[in-house]
Structure formats: C-alpha cells, structure tokens
C-alpha cells in the first residue's frame, strides 16, 4: 500500500438529527466545523486537540477519530507504522450536534485520503456504510457527509438477503480523494438523487468517547438492507439558531427514555408532520412551525432533560419552530432568515430560563465534509484555543459552506455537491 507523503486535512460540519418528527431519519448539516489534520509517520501515535474536547488528547487508541481511522485502514488493506493527528474542534461534545458523527466521518475520510488509491479501495458507499456501522445510526453521519438536508434509511425487506438487490448503482456523495482516481466516478450505491441543486442535509474530531448509542451496525439495520441516503437542498432563506446546553447528555441515556411502542394515531400524525417538514424546508417555510411538531420522542425524553423540555415549551408557545437537537440536550430553532422577530426572540426566551444556554445563529452547511490533501488548517502547538466561532472564515482553498461558487478553486477534493465526483451528476 502506498501512503500519501503529505498530511490530509478534513473539515466536517455539525449536524442536527430528527428535526422534530424525522426521528432517526432526518439530518441537517450546520455551519459549525471540526477540523482534522492527519499524517502518516514512521511510528507511534501523536494526538493534539484544540478547542472542544481538549481533554481527550491523551486517549490514545481509544480516541474516536483514531478508532475510525483504524477501522478505515482495515478496510483499505493495511495499517500505517505511525500516525499524527491535530484536531481543531468547534462542535460541542454530548450536546446533540453530531460531534461523534463528525469524529467518525473525519477519521474515515482522513484515512482514505492518506492512501494513494483510497477512493478506489473505499468508495462513497463504503464510506457511508462504515460510518454508520461505527456510529450506530445513519441520521447524523449522512448529513455530515453530504451537507444540506438528508434522509437516511435502510433499503430492502426482512429476509431479502440484501446483497444489493434493487439498489441503484453504488450511491454516494463521495468525498473527494485529492487525486485523479476520483474524477468522473459513477455514483456508488447508497445515495439517491435529490431534487435540488444546479446540476443535478457524542464526540467530535478530537473526542475520545465511544461512537454511537448502541443501536447496532447499520448495514444490517431494519429490514436487513443497505443504508442509503437522499440529499435535498434547503431553501436559501432558512437559517437556524442553536441553544447549546451547558451540560452534556449521552445519546444512550436519552434513548432509554423511549417507549417500545406508540399509539397508532401518534404515528400517523408524525408521518404527516415528517412529510410537511420536507415541504417546509425545501418549498414553503411558512409551515415550519406545524411541520416541526413531534409525536414520537421529545415528550418521552422530557423527564430526562427537564431544562430542555422547559425551553422547548417556552419557544413553541411563542410559535417558534423549535425542536430538540438530536437526542438533546440542546435545542434548535428554524426560521426564514427574514423572520427577524422570530429569531431574535430565541435569545430573549433562553435568557428568561436562568440557564446558561449558548445561543448561536448558524447557517445551513450545503457542502458537507471536505478533504484537502496537504492541509495545514489545524492549529500549531501553542496556538490560541479555538472552538467558539460558529461561522469561521473559510481557509484558502475551501469553499464557504452554502456560499457562492464564485472564485472556487478548480480542483478542491471535496465531498458533497461541489465535489469532482458529484459535479454534473443528476443525483447530486
């Protein structure tokens, strides 16, 4: 196996799963980023972490990014003699903003970029499957990889054998590989074309915690089928405000609060709201408030996170389209950017609770994970702590998430709608 001579830099967005009624299926990428620079060395393992999760730098082989890289190297065919990692994290850990998905995705993409023919050995569908396998569920990793709004599910039916029957050619919004091998690839299985776009949605990078919440390997998920995702473009007018909780909560703890079954009437109402939410985010934001009403999980988790439940109730009484972000304990509010009163009231209501919510306006990330071979965006030793900025200025060669294509570098290795593997393909 031929190793890359220069390090690879990966940038991954925060994500919010569920968005109210889209339980375990919907994900939205947000413009808050973790950055990882990884390189192959002659031996040993060196980890540096700046920003969120600084305390995880000593986790060694248990570090979640390292675990994801090791898993990817196994698939790729071999382990390097040594590794060096430098992480610059902005995504808060254990707050329901996809920090573990970010760690898993960044590790897999970094490993793939460090192998000369990594994109051939581990194409896009393989990246998605491995990420879901490590994370335990697909909603956050799908949005982290693809950007925008994503719907993730398992194809096939029980007993169908799922060896790819009925799948479109290998799916994937495939992350760029930094080399010519990725150019002009046919889509890998796992990603279905969305409708929007030109041609065609805990630990972070640097978290030493466990990935996922014990829901089991995704490729053998419900129905025994392959994990797949559909990416949709969110209206340009949609913006978000995250109320980041002052304390963390494990996804597994929130999941334990859920009942084994729900009334049929609730399931039916939730199905209607899920469909309406897709319309609200892609066509008519006027229905966002009704579209974000949930019947499956938020009420059952309220006792486990009373402060979150209180803020959510206050916001919704003010007719703010607010939801629990992922498994919580943070809250996400969605609104058209021109709805200034609706967005401004979020900070005011959060302040009334007496809890130290960190209220952070966020744009939708429309690019997903990006890979830049030879990057140097992670901080040098001794650099100032990073991690509080939510809309950092783009680094040279990196296209602003959701921004204009004007001035775009001709050959950035990206994953998502602007990648070489995605440009001009109708499924992007």
C-alpha positions, 0 to 999 in steps of 0.5 A: 500500500502506498501512503500519501507523503503529505498530511490530509486535512478534513473539515466536517460540519455539525449536524442536527438529527430528527428535526422534530418528527424525522426521528432517526431519519432526518439530518441537517448539516450546520455551519459549525466545523471540526477540523482534522489534520492527519499524517502518516509517520514512521511510528507511534501515535501523536494526538493534539486537540484544540478547542472542544474536547481538549481533554481527550488528547491523551486517549490514545487508541481509544480516541474516536477519530483514531478508532475510525481511522483504524477501522478505515485502514482495515478496510483499505488493506493495511495499517500505517507504522505511525500516525499524527493527528491535530484536531481543531474542534468547534462542535460541542461534545454530548450536546446533540450536534453530531460531534461523534458523527463528525469524529467518525466521518473525519477519521474515515475520510482522513484515512482514505485520503492518506492512501494513494488509491483510497477512493478506489479501495473505499468508495462513497458507499463504503464510506457511508456504510462504515460510518454508520456501522461505527456510529450506530445510526445513519441520521447524523453521519449522512448529513455530515457527509453530504451537507444540506438536508438528508434522509437516511434509511435502510433499503430492502425487506426482512429476509431479502438477503440484501446483497444489493438487490434493487439498489441503484448503482453504488450511491454516494456523495463521495468525498473527494480523494485529492487525486485523479482516481476520483474524477468522473466516478459513477455514483456508488450505491447508497445515495439517491438523487435529490431534487435540488441543486444546479446540476443535478442535509457524542464526540467530535474530531478530537473526542475520545468517547465511544461512537454511537448509542448502541443501536447496532451496525447499520448495514444490517439495520431494519429490514436487513438492507443497505443504508442509503441516503437522499440529499435535498437542498434547503431553501436559501432563506432558512437559517437556524439558531442553536441553544447549546446546553451547558451540560452534556447528555449521552445519546444512550441515556436519552434513548432509554427514555423511549417507549417500545411502542406508540399509539397508532394515531401518534404515528400517523400524525408524525408521518404527516408532520415528517412529510410537511417538514420536507415541504417546509424546508425545501418549498414553503417555510411558512409551515415550519412551525406545524411541520416541526411538531413531534409525536414520537420522542421529545415528550418521552425524553422530557423527564430526562432533560427537564431544562430542555423540555422547559425551553422547548415549551417556552419557544413553541408557545411563542410559535417558534419552530423549535425542536430538540437537537438530536437526542438533546440536550440542546435545542434548535430553532428554524426560521426564514432568515427574514423572520427577524422577530422570530429569531431574535426572540430565541435569545430573549426566551433562553435568557428568561430560563436562568440557564446558561444556554449558548445561543448561536445563529448558524447557517445551513452547511450545503457542502458537507465534509471536505478533504484537502490533501496537504492541509495545514488548517489545524492549529500549531502547538501553542496556538490560541484555543479555538472552538467558539466561532460558529461561522469561521472564515473559510481557509484558502482553498475551501469553499464557504459552506452554502456560499457562492461558487464564485472564485472556487478553486478548480480542483478542491477534493471535496465531498458533497455537491461541489465535489469532482465526483458529484459535479454534473451528476443528476443525483447530486 
